[in-house]
Amino acid sequence: MNKQIPAKLGFRMPAEWEKQESIWLSWPHNLETWPTQLKEVENIYVQFIKALYTGQKVNLLVHDGNMQQRITGMLKNSVIDISKITFHQIKYADTWIRDYGPSFVINDKLKNATQNLHPNISKQALAMVKWTFNAWGNKYDDLKEDNKVFLELNDSLKIQIFKADIVLEGGSIEVNGAGTLLTTEQCLLNKNRNPHLNKEEIEQYLKDYLNLKNILWLKEGIVGDDTDGHIDDIARFVNKSTVVCCVEDNKDDDNYYVLKENYELLLKMKDQEGSKLNVIQLPMPGNVSVVDENGSQVRLPASYANFYIGNEVVVVPIFGHKNDNKALKILEKVFPTRKVVGINCKALVYGLGTLHCCSQQEPAV
């Protein structure tokens, strides 16, 4: 594994709206995550793949041949062209590949220099940053095994790996591709991640491995989020200078003051050029909750901000709430060249994440 610094070699993490080669997904199977919802969750994955596969390749992790055969049947039944799906038979504990998978980085100079050369040469312009995954602050011992998945992924990709010796999940960072990153103090400064590192040291890792100039810190994440405040449930870049930020209208809602503080912080923040950000409010889907085995109401981390930006389509989690259409209309305005599709994710969010959490984009080179 390469111990060199990606930024010094000219690598950067692209924004999600930049051209993608593929989306990476891990097929859901864990009954501890979805004890009664797994069939519904599988159907959500079929809808997700159907919305995206015509615009980019789909790389899909499955456990074995039997799982692959069953899923192939499900996809064919939904009139999905299986030739656009690449299956990878890999053992994995759960579906949240955004967090345990690598962050892809590209080298623009190599990309431009090798465009007319053999594709194997152009592959040198793509690399992966491997973070350490400790199951969101050592919360789930059985899921820590997913820290090893990237090794098998690279059996297929065969690209350069930059190993960053820092605990970090992909859902905790949001980049604009031009040198600015958004994150939260609740997550990255949490003592259950990197207690030996201070804020400045963590920032240096981010700058070195993702090629950043400007790191913007929000405070806390939404209620019910077991990841300790992942940014992809709060605020997302939709272009280099524009952020959609979740706000809660109901003052009695537990998310109201947390989101208000983050929104007000964003209004004062600047991009890598020193210009103020354009901040657009995105509503919340109210209190999405379930009754646990003890009969208590448990708040789930439902958010419209957990959307995935594909090459042709933006896929948005919706929850059967009155704000669903409002959120979709806002995203249609900020993504005028893409189709915006909503998928009801009430079953998926029972597992404490939705569409962005369970996916990872691979940029085109």
SVG drawing of the C-alpha trace seen along z (x, -y; Angstrom):
<svg xmlns="http://www.w3.org/2000/svg" viewBox="-49 -36 54 57">
<polyline fill="none" stroke="black" stroke-width="0.4" points="0.0,0.0 1.2,-3.5 2.3,-5.6 2.7,-8.7 0.4,-11.7 -2.3,-11.8 -2.6,-15.6 1.1,-16.0 0.8,-13.6 -2.1,-15.6 -5.0,-13.5 -8.3,-15.0 -11.7,-13.7 -14.2,-14.8 -17.7,-16.1 -20.5,-13.6 -22.0,-15.4 -18.9,-15.0 -18.9,-12.3 -19.1,-8.8 -18.0,-5.5 -20.2,-3.5 -22.0,-3.2 -21.0,-0.6 -23.6,1.1 -23.7,4.1 -26.9,6.1 -28.9,6.0 -29.0,9.3 -28.6,8.6 -31.7,9.6 -30.3,7.9 -30.5,4.6 -33.9,5.3 -35.6,8.1 -39.0,7.8 -38.3,5.2 -35.7,7.1 -38.1,7.9 -39.1,4.3 -35.5,3.1 -34.6,5.4 -37.4,3.9 -35.9,0.4 -32.6,1.6 -34.2,2.8 -35.9,-0.6 -32.5,-2.4 -30.7,-0.3 -33.4,-0.8 -33.3,-4.6 -29.6,-4.7 -28.3,-1.9 -28.9,-3.5 -26.6,-6.4 -23.7,-4.5 -22.4,-1.1 -23.5,0.7 -21.0,2.7 -23.0,4.9 -21.5,6.9 -23.2,10.2 -22.1,13.1 -22.1,16.0 -23.5,17.5 -26.9,18.4 -27.4,14.8 -26.3,13.5 -28.7,15.9 -31.7,14.8 -30.9,11.1 -30.4,11.5 -34.0,12.9 -35.3,9.9 -33.6,7.4 -34.7,9.2 -38.3,9.2 -38.0,5.4 -36.8,5.2 -33.3,4.2 -30.5,5.0 -28.2,7.4 -25.3,6.6 -25.0,3.2 -24.6,4.9 -21.2,6.3 -21.5,8.7 -18.7,9.2 -18.9,12.2 -17.4,10.9 -18.3,11.6 -19.5,8.4 -21.4,7.9 -23.8,5.1 -24.8,2.8 -23.3,-0.6 -20.5,-0.7 -20.3,-4.5 -18.8,-4.1 -16.6,-1.0 -15.7,-1.3 -12.9,-3.5 -13.2,-7.1 -12.2,-7.4 -9.8,-10.1 -8.6,-11.1 -5.6,-12.8 -6.7,-15.4 -3.3,-15.7 -2.9,-12.0 -6.5,-11.8 -6.0,-14.5 -2.7,-13.1 -3.9,-9.5 -7.3,-10.1 -6.1,-8.9 -4.0,-6.1 -4.7,-2.5 -7.4,-2.3 -5.0,-0.4 -2.8,-3.5 -5.7,-5.8 -6.5,-3.7 -3.4,-5.3 -5.5,-8.4 -7.9,-6.7 -7.0,-5.7 -8.7,-4.9 -8.2,-6.3 -8.7,-3.6 -9.9,-4.9 -10.1,-2.7 -13.7,-1.6 -14.4,-0.9 -18.2,-0.5 -19.1,-4.1 -17.1,-4.4 -17.0,-0.7 -20.8,-0.4 -21.2,2.8 -18.4,5.4 -19.9,7.8 -19.7,5.1 -16.0,4.3 -15.2,7.1 -16.3,4.7 -13.1,2.8 -11.4,5.6 -13.8,5.4 -11.7,2.9 -8.9,5.5 -11.3,7.7 -12.7,4.8 -9.3,4.0 -8.9,7.5 -11.3,6.3 -10.2,2.6 -6.5,3.1 -5.8,-0.6 -3.5,-2.4 -4.4,-2.5 -3.5,-5.3 -4.0,-4.1 -4.9,-6.9 -4.2,-5.9 -7.4,-7.6 -10.8,-6.3 -13.3,-7.9 -16.5,-7.1 -17.5,-8.3 -20.8,-9.6 -19.1,-12.0 -17.5,-14.1 -19.0,-16.1 -16.8,-17.8 -17.4,-20.2 -14.5,-18.9 -12.8,-22.3 -11.0,-22.2 -13.8,-22.6 -15.1,-19.9 -18.1,-20.0 -18.2,-17.8 -19.4,-17.9 -17.6,-18.2 -19.9,-15.7 -18.5,-13.0 -14.9,-13.7 -13.9,-15.1 -15.6,-12.3 -13.4,-10.5 -14.7,-7.2 -13.0,-7.8 -9.5,-9.3 -8.9,-10.3 -5.1,-10.8 -5.7,-13.5 -6.8,-17.1 -8.8,-19.1 -5.8,-20.5 -4.3,-17.1 -7.6,-15.7 -7.8,-18.6 -4.3,-17.8 -5.2,-14.2 -8.2,-15.5 -6.1,-18.0 -3.4,-15.5 -5.6,-12.6 -8.5,-14.5 -6.6,-17.6 -8.4,-20.3 -7.8,-24.0 -11.0,-24.7 -12.7,-22.7 -16.0,-23.8 -17.2,-22.5 -20.9,-22.2 -21.9,-21.1 -24.3,-18.2 -26.3,-15.8 -29.9,-14.7 -31.7,-12.8 -31.6,-9.0 -28.3,-9.0 -26.1,-6.3 -23.1,-7.6 -22.7,-10.6 -23.7,-13.2 -22.9,-12.3 -23.0,-15.3 -25.0,-13.5 -28.1,-13.7 -27.7,-17.5 -26.1,-19.5 -24.9,-18.6 -23.1,-20.5 -25.1,-20.7 -22.5,-22.7 -19.2,-24.3 -20.7,-27.2 -24.2,-26.0 -25.3,-23.9 -28.7,-22.5 -29.2,-22.4 -31.9,-20.7 -34.1,-22.8 -37.0,-21.8 -40.0,-24.1 -41.6,-22.6 -40.0,-24.3 -41.2,-21.4 -39.2,-18.9 -35.9,-17.7 -34.1,-18.5 -35.2,-22.2 -32.4,-23.9 -29.6,-21.6 -30.5,-22.2 -31.1,-25.9 -27.6,-26.3 -26.0,-24.5 -28.0,-26.6 -26.9,-29.8 -23.3,-28.7 -23.4,-27.9 -24.7,-31.4 -21.5,-32.8 -19.2,-30.3 -17.1,-30.8 -15.9,-28.6 -12.2,-28.0 -12.2,-31.3 -13.4,-33.3 -16.9,-33.8 -20.0,-33.3 -21.9,-30.0 -25.3,-30.0 -27.4,-28.1 -30.8,-26.7 -33.1,-25.3 -34.3,-21.7 -37.3,-20.6 -37.3,-17.6 -39.8,-14.6 -41.0,-15.1 -40.6,-12.4 -40.2,-9.1 -40.1,-6.5 -40.8,-2.9 -41.8,-1.1 -39.0,1.1 -39.3,4.4 -39.7,2.6 -42.7,0.7 -40.8,-2.6 -40.9,-5.0 -37.5,-5.2 -36.7,-8.1 -35.0,-7.2 -32.5,-9.4 -34.8,-10.2 -33.6,-13.0 -34.1,-14.2 -30.4,-15.2 -29.4,-11.5 -29.9,-11.6 -27.5,-10.1 -26.4,-12.2 -26.0,-10.0 -24.9,-10.9 -28.5,-11.4 -30.7,-11.0 -30.7,-12.2 -32.4,-9.6 -34.0,-11.0 -35.3,-9.1 -38.9,-10.0 -41.0,-8.9 -44.7,-9.4 -44.7,-12.8 -46.3,-16.1 -42.8,-17.5 -41.8,-14.8 -43.0,-16.8 -41.5,-20.1 -38.1,-18.5 -38.3,-16.9 -39.2,-20.3 -36.3,-22.0 -33.8,-19.4 -35.3,-19.6 -34.4,-23.3 -30.8,-22.8 -30.3,-19.9 -31.9,-21.2 -30.0,-18.8 -30.9,-15.7 -34.1,-13.8 -35.1,-13.7 -36.7,-10.5 -38.1,-9.8 -38.1,-6.3 -40.0,-5.6 -37.3,-4.6 -39.3,-4.1 -38.3,-0.4 -34.6,-1.2 -34.2,-3.9 -35.2,-1.3 -31.6,-0.2 -30.5,-3.8 -29.5,-4.9 -30.8,-5.4 -29.7,-5.9 -26.5,-7.9 -25.3,-5.8 -25.6,-2.5 -23.8,-3.7 -20.4,-4.9 -19.6,-6.6 -16.6,-5.7 -15.6,-8.7 -14.8,-8.4 -11.3,-8.8"/>
</svg>
